[in-house]
């Protein structure tokens, strides 16, 4: 009788392990599908340094936590895989939360907008503005503008 009990426990443990493995695989799949993210520089100064090293312009996204259009652009546009891939390939991306003094302390005043969201594309060597995008942009508008800049 005890032998049978021991065998049942072994089967039960194996069943738990199979369930755990299946759940783990599902979670890994979900993360893999949604795992593409924009690569962020740690700060404006870090973005400039990386931009010079990698010969890429800096894309600075100025936003505010109180701005509904900023949240919409982050959720719709900047979360789109095609947009993410384009940004990661062509820019050094950095965000600036205008409500945080630590975010804005090393950013030149000319890149601290009155309204949000605002996206600046900056030459990392000269810190000159190449072009900017003011306000919310959907995926099509954003990619159209950043792939064919004209200030």
Residue frames relative to the residue before (quaternion, step in Angstrom):
aa qw qx qy qz dx dy dz
X 1.0000 0.0000 0.0000 0.0000 0.00 0.00 0.00
X 0.6663 0.4919 -0.3062 0.4695 3.58 0.95 -0.86
X 0.6007 0.5560 -0.3635 0.4449 3.62 1.04 -0.68
X 0.6540 0.5106 -0.3136 0.4618 3.56 0.89 -0.84
X 0.6297 0.5300 -0.3306 0.4619 3.56 1.02 -0.81
X 0.6484 0.5202 -0.3041 0.4653 3.59 0.96 -0.88
X 0.6566 0.4984 -0.3103 0.4735 3.61 0.96 -0.82
X 0.6300 0.5274 -0.3339 0.4619 3.58 1.00 -0.75
X 0.6481 0.5134 -0.3163 0.4652 3.59 0.99 -0.81
X 0.6256 0.5305 -0.3366 0.4626 3.58 1.02 -0.79
X 0.6595 0.4934 -0.3035 0.4791 3.57 0.91 -0.90
X 0.6431 0.5284 -0.3163 0.4551 3.54 0.97 -0.86
X 0.6535 0.4979 -0.3072 0.4803 3.60 0.97 -0.85
X 0.6494 0.5118 -0.3138 0.4668 3.60 0.97 -0.79
X 0.6299 0.5290 -0.3197 0.4702 3.56 1.05 -0.78
X 0.6418 0.5153 -0.3172 0.4712 3.58 0.96 -0.85
X 0.6579 0.5109 -0.3099 0.4583 3.56 0.94 -0.85
X 0.6368 0.5185 -0.3292 0.4662 3.60 0.99 -0.78
X 0.6467 0.5066 -0.3122 0.4771 3.59 0.94 -0.87
X 0.6488 0.5188 -0.3108 0.4619 3.58 0.90 -0.95
X 0.6617 0.5088 -0.3029 0.4599 3.60 0.90 -0.90
X 0.6566 0.5062 -0.3121 0.4639 3.59 0.92 -0.84
X 0.6498 0.5038 -0.3150 0.4740 3.58 0.95 -0.87
X 0.6435 0.5267 -0.3152 0.4574 3.57 0.96 -0.88
X 0.6603 0.5011 -0.3074 0.4674 3.60 0.93 -0.85
X 0.6318 0.5198 -0.3312 0.4700 3.59 1.00 -0.75
X 0.6666 0.5010 -0.3014 0.4624 3.59 0.91 -0.90
X 0.6391 0.5120 -0.3240 0.4737 3.58 0.98 -0.81
X 0.6419 0.5225 -0.3220 0.4597 3.59 0.98 -0.79
X 0.6478 0.5125 -0.3194 0.4645 3.58 0.95 -0.84
X 0.6613 0.4930 -0.3051 0.4760 3.58 0.91 -0.88
X 0.6502 0.5201 -0.3232 0.4498 3.60 0.94 -0.81
X 0.6663 0.5007 -0.3063 0.4599 3.58 0.98 -0.79
X 0.7782 0.3025 -0.1552 0.5281 3.57 1.01 -0.77
X 0.4559 0.7550 -0.3898 0.2651 3.56 1.29 0.11
X 0.5344 0.6223 -0.4241 0.3839 3.59 1.18 -0.19
X 0.0590 0.7975 -0.5947 0.0827 3.53 -0.74 1.09
X 0.5497 -0.5645 0.4877 0.3759 3.52 -1.25 0.41
X 0.3692 -0.7024 0.5640 0.2286 3.55 -0.97 0.88
X 0.1842 -0.8137 0.5487 0.0528 3.57 -0.58 1.23
X 0.3789 -0.6415 0.6076 0.2752 3.52 -1.18 0.63
X 0.5806 -0.6229 0.4080 0.3294 3.58 -1.17 0.57
X 0.7938 -0.0210 0.0580 0.6051 3.57 1.12 -0.66
X 0.6855 -0.4469 0.3612 0.4471 3.55 -1.31 0.11
X 0.6560 0.5100 -0.3091 0.4627 3.60 0.92 -0.90
X 0.6422 0.5137 -0.3108 0.4765 3.59 1.01 -0.83
X 0.6400 0.5257 -0.3213 0.4592 3.59 1.00 -0.83
X 0.6436 0.5162 -0.3235 0.4634 3.59 0.95 -0.84
X 0.6564 0.5182 -0.3037 0.4565 3.56 0.92 -0.93
X 0.6798 0.4737 -0.2799 0.4850 3.59 0.90 -0.94
X 0.6208 0.5530 -0.3375 0.4414 3.58 1.04 -0.75
X 0.6525 0.4910 -0.3054 0.4897 3.57 0.99 -0.84
X 0.6655 0.5178 -0.2978 0.4475 3.59 0.88 -0.97
X 0.7868 0.3325 -0.1551 0.4963 3.59 0.88 -0.97
X 0.3739 -0.7550 0.4586 0.2825 3.58 1.33 0.02
X 0.4857 0.6140 -0.4507 0.4289 3.55 0.91 1.07
X 0.4851 -0.6321 0.5018 0.3366 3.58 -1.10 0.56
X 0.4527 -0.6530 0.5362 0.2847 3.54 -1.28 0.45
X 0.1538 -0.7438 0.6426 0.1004 3.54 -1.03 0.86
X 0.0943 -0.8016 0.5904 0.0004 3.55 -0.52 1.26
X 0.1375 -0.7844 0.6032 0.0448 3.56 -0.69 1.14
X 0.1352 -0.7970 0.5878 0.0329 3.57 -0.41 1.29
X 0.0916 0.8056 -0.5727 0.1213 3.56 -0.72 1.10
X 0.2381 -0.7381 0.6109 0.1590 3.51 -1.37 0.09
X 0.5139 -0.6576 0.4416 0.3294 3.61 -0.96 0.70
X 0.6659 0.5037 -0.2933 0.4657 3.58 1.25 -0.35
X 0.5879 0.5994 -0.3373 0.4258 3.57 1.34 -0.03
X 0.3274 -0.7696 0.5101 0.2009 3.63 -0.44 1.14
X 0.6386 0.5223 -0.3364 0.4541 3.61 1.08 -0.63
X 0.5838 0.5528 -0.3651 0.4694 3.59 1.17 -0.53
X 0.6605 0.5009 -0.3012 0.4712 3.59 0.91 -0.97
X 0.6487 0.5167 -0.3181 0.4594 3.58 0.98 -0.86
X 0.6682 0.4897 -0.3090 0.4672 3.60 0.93 -0.85
X 0.6386 0.5121 -0.3277 0.4718 3.59 1.01 -0.74
X 0.7092 0.4728 -0.2580 0.4548 3.58 0.90 -0.94
X 0.7686 0.3737 -0.1935 0.4819 3.59 0.89 -0.92
X 0.7949 0.3488 -0.1647 0.4683 3.55 0.62 -1.15
X 0.7714 0.3851 -0.2023 0.4644 3.55 0.63 -1.14
X 0.6417 0.4866 -0.3298 0.4926 3.60 1.28 0.03
X 0.5100 0.6492 -0.4123 0.3854 3.57 1.28 -0.09
X 0.5349 -0.6721 0.4113 0.3050 3.60 -0.80 1.01
X 0.6507 0.5132 -0.3251 0.4556 3.60 0.97 -0.79
X 0.6425 0.5055 -0.3069 0.4872 3.59 1.02 -0.82
X 0.6455 0.5295 -0.3150 0.4514 3.57 0.90 -0.94
X 0.6714 0.4950 -0.2980 0.4641 3.58 0.85 -0.95
X 0.6570 0.5120 -0.3135 0.4560 3.58 0.95 -0.85
X 0.6603 0.4966 -0.3085 0.4714 3.58 0.91 -0.90
X 0.6808 0.5009 -0.2999 0.4423 3.61 0.80 -0.97
X 0.6791 0.4929 -0.2877 0.4616 3.57 1.05 -0.73
X 0.8278 0.3185 -0.1098 0.4486 3.58 0.90 -0.91
X 0.7937 0.2642 -0.1126 0.5362 3.61 1.19 -0.37
X 0.3235 -0.6208 0.6504 0.2950 3.48 -1.44 0.10
X 0.1994 -0.8278 0.5213 0.0572 3.56 -0.45 1.26
X 0.0694 0.7679 -0.6347 0.0517 3.54 -1.03 0.85
X 0.2402 -0.7580 0.5882 0.1476 3.55 -1.05 0.78
X 0.1311 -0.7592 0.6327 0.0785 3.53 -1.20 0.62
X 0.2162 -0.7495 0.6175 0.1011 3.53 -0.68 1.19
X 0.3445 -0.7922 0.4700 0.1812 3.57 -0.35 1.25
X 0.6241 0.5341 -0.3504 0.4499 3.60 1.23 -0.18
X 0.6874 0.4563 -0.2758 0.4932 3.60 1.27 -0.20
X 0.4044 -0.7338 0.4897 0.2413 3.59 -0.58 1.10
X 0.6339 0.5329 -0.3504 0.4375 3.61 1.03 -0.67
X 0.6283 0.5269 -0.3395 0.4608 3.62 1.14 -0.51
X 0.7793 0.3869 -0.1903 0.4547 3.59 0.92 -0.83
X 0.4717 0.7273 -0.4266 0.2578 3.60 1.20 -0.26
X 0.7772 0.3116 -0.2006 0.5086 3.63 0.99 -0.63
X 0.5403 0.6084 -0.4026 0.4194 3.59 1.29 0.16
X 0.4751 -0.6709 0.4802 0.3060 3.62 -0.81 0.95
X 0.6198 -0.5895 0.3825 0.3493 3.57 -1.06 0.82
X 0.6210 0.5655 -0.3537 0.4117 3.60 1.04 -0.67
X 0.7123 0.3952 -0.2494 0.5236 3.61 1.27 -0.30
X 0.5633 0.5237 -0.4104 0.4899 3.56 1.19 0.60
X 0.1898 -0.8549 0.4740 0.0913 3.58 0.10 1.30
X 0.5660 -0.5598 0.4861 0.3606 3.51 -1.37 0.29
X 0.8020 0.2088 -0.0856 0.5531 3.58 0.98 -0.86
X 0.1797 -0.7717 0.6015 0.1015 3.53 -1.22 0.54
X 0.5702 -0.1584 -0.8019 -0.0818 1.49 -2.26 1.04
X 0.0721 -0.7588 0.6445 0.0603 3.53 -1.23 0.55
X 0.1459 -0.7775 0.6091 0.0577 3.54 -0.94 0.96
X 0.1216 -0.7862 0.6048 0.0357 3.55 -0.80 1.08
X 0.1479 -0.7311 0.6548 0.1220 3.54 -1.15 0.68
X 0.0869 -0.8413 0.5289 -0.0701 3.50 -0.54 1.33
X 0.4271 -0.6486 0.5637 0.2814 3.54 -1.11 0.75
X 0.3702 -0.7742 0.4620 0.2240 3.62 -0.50 1.11
X 0.6326 0.5446 -0.3377 0.4349 3.60 1.15 -0.49
X 0.8016 0.2767 -0.1234 0.5154 3.58 0.92 -0.92
X 0.3066 -0.7619 0.4875 0.2964 3.58 1.31 -0.41
X 0.3896 0.6921 -0.4991 0.3465 3.56 1.11 0.73
X 0.4990 -0.6423 0.4990 0.2990 3.52 -1.13 0.73
X 0.2654 -0.7539 0.5812 0.1529 3.57 -0.82 1.00
X 0.7220 -0.2854 0.1739 0.6059 3.56 1.06 -0.83
X 0.2111 -0.7757 0.5812 0.1258 3.53 -1.29 0.28
X 0.2336 -0.7221 0.6339 0.1488 3.51 -1.34 0.45
X 0.1258 -0.8068 0.5752 0.0486 3.56 -0.60 1.10
X 0.8062 0.2583 -0.2126 0.4880 3.53 -0.94 0.93
X 0.7115 -0.4367 0.3497 0.4252 3.51 -1.40 0.05
X 0.0298 -0.7600 0.6491 0.0131 3.55 -1.10 0.82
X 0.3555 -0.7018 0.5688 0.2400 3.55 -0.93 0.89
X 0.7566 -0.3996 0.2607 0.4472 3.57 -1.29 0.17
X 0.6909 0.4897 -0.2893 0.4462 3.58 0.75 -1.03
X 0.6789 0.4862 -0.2792 0.4740 3.57 0.89 -0.96
X 0.6569 0.5192 -0.3075 0.4521 3.59 0.93 -0.92
X 0.7082 0.4480 -0.2733 0.4722 3.60 0.75 -1.01
X 0.6237 0.5399 -0.3404 0.4513 3.58 1.03 -0.70
X 0.6946 0.4802 -0.2663 0.4648 3.55 0.99 -0.87
X 0.7368 0.4196 -0.2585 0.4629 3.61 0.80 -0.90
X 0.6589 0.4923 -0.3287 0.4642 3.60 1.13 -0.39
X 0.7705 0.1681 -0.1185 0.6033 3.60 1.25 -0.38
X 0.0533 -0.8555 0.5141 0.0304 3.57 0.48 1.15
X 0.1478 0.7271 -0.6664 0.0740 3.51 -1.15 0.74
X 0.3576 -0.7744 0.4803 0.2043 3.53 -0.34 1.25
